[in-house]
Amino acid sequence: MMKKFALLVLLVCATASTACYAGVLMEEWTENNKRYCKYSDGEVKKISFGSTCPRTN
């Protein structure tokens, strides 16, 4: 029983810490009918023209 609880706590901590590494939206622009989203971790995503950039990647 204690091992299952410890495993659950470990899983929750790992999931929570992974969310902290998500980059936040820093910049967005349109170029040649494509939309680009740049995040604080340096990642740039290309999305369709009518879409909006997600706040985190």
C-alpha positions as CSV (number, residue, x, y, z in Angstrom):
1,M,0.0,0.0,0.0
2,M,2.8,2.4,0.9
3,K,4.6,1.6,-2.4
4,K,1.5,2.5,-4.4
5,F,1.2,5.8,-2.6
6,A,4.9,6.6,-3.1
7,L,4.5,5.8,-6.8
8,L,1.5,8.0,-7.1
9,V,3.3,10.9,-5.4
10,L,6.3,10.5,-7.7
11,L,4.0,10.5,-10.7
12,V,2.2,13.6,-9.6
13,C,5.5,15.4,-8.9
14,A,7.0,14.4,-12.3
15,T,3.9,15.6,-14.1
16,A,3.8,18.9,-12.3
17,S,7.5,19.6,-12.9
18,T,7.2,18.8,-16.6
19,A,4.5,21.5,-16.9
20,C,6.9,24.1,-15.5
21,Y,9.2,23.6,-18.5
22,A,6.6,24.6,-21.1
23,G,7.5,27.7,-22.9
24,V,5.1,30.7,-22.9
25,L,4.1,32.6,-26.0
26,M,6.5,35.5,-26.6
27,E,5.8,36.5,-30.2
28,E,3.5,35.7,-33.1
29,W,3.6,36.9,-36.7
30,T,2.1,36.1,-40.2
31,E,4.2,35.5,-43.3
32,N,3.0,34.2,-46.7
33,N,-0.4,33.1,-45.4
34,K,1.1,31.1,-42.5
35,R,1.2,32.1,-38.9
36,Y,4.2,31.5,-36.6
37,C,4.3,31.3,-32.8
38,K,7.6,31.8,-30.9
39,Y,7.9,30.6,-27.3
40,S,10.2,31.5,-24.5
41,D,12.1,28.2,-24.8
42,G,13.1,29.2,-28.4
43,E,10.6,26.8,-30.2
44,V,8.8,28.3,-33.2
45,K,5.6,26.6,-34.4
46,K,4.0,27.1,-37.8
47,I,0.2,27.0,-37.7
48,S,-2.6,27.7,-40.2
49,F,-3.4,31.3,-41.1
50,G,-6.8,31.4,-39.3
51,S,-5.6,29.8,-36.1
52,T,-4.5,31.5,-32.9
53,C,-1.2,30.6,-31.1
54,P,-1.6,28.5,-27.9
55,R,-0.3,30.4,-24.8
56,T,2.1,27.5,-24.0
57,N,3.8,25.0,-26.2
